[in-house]
């Protein structure tokens, strides 16, 4: 009997993996809440900087 790996049995690759010398950062899932907050703040600051011009 042959043995096969199903997709559900395999571990998903990390969303982001950064390795610089001794520093190793792995992000397993996309941080949606953090991205939402950063996008909102970035848009707000961009609007404040652009409006007075």
MARSETI-990228 format. One line per field, with one value per atom (N, C-alpha, C): residue in three letters; atom name; x, y, z. Coordinates in nm, 3 decimals. Layout:
<recs>
residu	c(ala|...);
atome	c(CA|...);
X	c(X|...);
Y	c(Y|...);
Z	c(Z|...);
</recs>
This chain:
<recs>
residu	c(unk|unk|unk|unk|unk|unk|unk|unk|unk|unk|unk|unk|unk|unk|unk|unk|unk|unk|unk|unk|unk|unk|unk|unk|unk|unk|unk|unk|unk|unk|unk|unk|unk|unk|unk|unk|unk|unk|unk|unk|unk|unk|unk|unk|unk|unk|unk|unk|unk|unk|unk|unk|unk|unk|unk|unk|unk|unk|unk|unk|unk|unk|unk|unk|unk|unk|unk|unk|unk|unk|unk|unk|unk|unk|unk|unk|unk|unk|unk|unk|unk|unk|unk|unk|unk|unk|unk|unk|unk|unk|unk|unk|unk|unk|unk|unk|unk|unk|unk|unk|unk|unk|unk|unk|unk|unk|unk|unk|unk|unk|unk|unk|unk|unk|unk|unk|unk|unk|unk|unk|unk|unk|unk|unk|unk|unk|unk|unk|unk|unk|unk|unk|unk|unk|unk|unk|unk|unk|unk|unk|unk|unk|unk|unk|unk|unk|unk|unk|unk|unk|unk|unk|unk|unk|unk|unk|unk|unk|unk);
atome	c(N|CA|C|N|CA|C|N|CA|C|N|CA|C|N|CA|C|N|CA|C|N|CA|C|N|CA|C|N|CA|C|N|CA|C|N|CA|C|N|CA|C|N|CA|C|N|CA|C|N|CA|C|N|CA|C|N|CA|C|N|CA|C|N|CA|C|N|CA|C|N|CA|C|N|CA|C|N|CA|C|N|CA|C|N|CA|C|N|CA|C|N|CA|C|N|CA|C|N|CA|C|N|CA|C|N|CA|C|N|CA|C|N|CA|C|N|CA|C|N|CA|C|N|CA|C|N|CA|C|N|CA|C|N|CA|C|N|CA|C|N|CA|C|N|CA|C|N|CA|C|N|CA|C|N|CA|C|N|CA|C|N|CA|C|N|CA|C|N|CA|C|N|CA|C|N|CA|C|N|CA|C|N|CA|C);
X	c(0.084|0.000|0.090|0.064|0.144|0.092|0.182|0.145|0.153|0.047|0.047|0.016|0.064|0.036|-0.080|-0.177|-0.287|-0.250|-0.317|-0.290|-0.316|-0.418|-0.453|-0.348|-0.274|-0.174|-0.044|-0.019|0.105|0.092|0.202|0.205|0.216|0.139|0.143|0.274|0.330|0.453|0.421|0.519|0.494|0.464|0.385|0.349|0.474|0.559|0.678|0.789|0.906|1.022|1.143|1.201|1.317|1.432|1.546|1.667|1.781|1.833|1.948|2.048|2.158|2.261|2.198|2.202|2.146|1.999|1.943|1.802|1.714|1.610|1.517|1.375|1.297|1.158|1.068|0.969|0.873|0.732|0.654|0.514|0.430|0.354|0.277|0.151|0.078|-0.047|-0.040|-0.122|-0.127|-0.195|-0.129|-0.190|-0.289|-0.411|-0.510|-0.542|-0.554|-0.586|-0.474|-0.350|-0.237|-0.230|-0.252|-0.253|-0.365|-0.480|-0.593|-0.560|-0.502|-0.467|-0.360|-0.257|-0.150|-0.201|-0.289|-0.345|-0.432|-0.512|-0.597|-0.514|-0.413|-0.327|-0.250|-0.199|-0.125|-0.212|-0.335|-0.427|-0.464|-0.483|-0.516|-0.402|-0.281|-0.164|-0.140|-0.158|-0.141|-0.244|-0.367|-0.471|-0.443|-0.393|-0.360|-0.243|-0.147|-0.031|-0.068|-0.163|-0.199|-0.301|-0.393|-0.504|-0.459|-0.362|-0.325|-0.264|-0.219|-0.151|-0.245);
Y	c(-0.117|0.000|0.125|0.215|0.337|0.438|0.520|0.619|0.758|0.833|0.968|1.068|1.189|1.298|1.380|1.398|1.486|1.629|1.721|1.863|1.899|1.842|1.874|1.822|1.719|1.662|1.743|1.818|1.895|2.028|2.074|2.203|2.314|2.418|2.530|2.606|2.658|2.737|2.869|2.929|3.055|3.167|3.265|3.380|3.464|3.482|3.565|3.504|3.493|3.441|3.527|3.587|3.675|3.620|3.602|3.557|3.651|3.716|3.805|3.770|3.708|3.662|3.581|3.629|3.556|3.583|3.678|3.717|3.632|3.574|3.490|3.526|3.576|3.614|3.533|3.467|3.389|3.434|3.471|3.508|3.397|3.327|3.213|3.254|3.352|3.396|3.545|3.593|3.735|3.808|3.909|3.984|4.089|4.046|4.135|4.257|4.239|4.354|4.458|4.411|4.503|4.576|4.504|4.567|4.669|4.640|4.734|4.862|4.849|4.966|5.049|4.984|5.058|5.128|5.063|5.124|5.245|5.231|5.341|5.460|5.433|5.542|5.606|5.525|5.578|5.665|5.623|5.703|5.833|5.826|5.946|6.047|6.000|6.090|6.144|6.065|6.113|6.220|6.202|6.302|6.431|6.420|6.540|6.614|6.541|6.606|6.668|6.608|6.656|6.770|6.769|6.864|7.010|7.049|7.192|7.246|7.163|7.212|7.269);
Z	c(0.000|0.000|0.000|-0.091|-0.097|0.003|0.048|0.148|0.084|0.092|0.036|0.145|0.124|0.218|0.166|0.250|0.213|0.247|0.184|0.209|0.354|0.414|0.552|0.650|0.613|0.702|0.704|0.599|0.590|0.663|0.716|0.784|0.679|0.696|0.601|0.619|0.511|0.524|0.594|0.661|0.730|0.631|0.677|0.594|0.564|0.666|0.651|0.734|0.677|0.750|0.716|0.819|0.800|0.883|0.819|0.888|0.854|0.955|0.939|1.048|1.010|1.103|1.215|1.339|1.452|1.476|1.402|1.420|1.330|1.386|1.309|1.351|1.255|1.279|1.187|1.246|1.169|1.206|1.105|1.124|1.061|1.143|1.095|1.019|1.074|1.011|0.985|0.891|0.860|0.976|1.034|1.145|1.092|1.063|1.001|1.086|1.215|1.302|1.299|1.305|1.300|1.166|1.057|0.924|0.912|0.970|0.966|1.041|1.159|1.240|1.169|1.116|1.048|0.923|0.849|0.728|0.764|0.868|0.912|0.958|1.039|1.086|0.971|0.881|0.766|0.678|0.654|0.573|0.642|0.773|0.849|0.845|0.871|0.869|0.729|0.628|0.491|0.458|0.503|0.481|0.555|0.676|0.755|0.689|0.638|0.575|0.441|0.370|0.236|0.240|0.339|0.344|0.347|0.429|0.436|0.306|0.217|0.097|-0.004);
</recs>
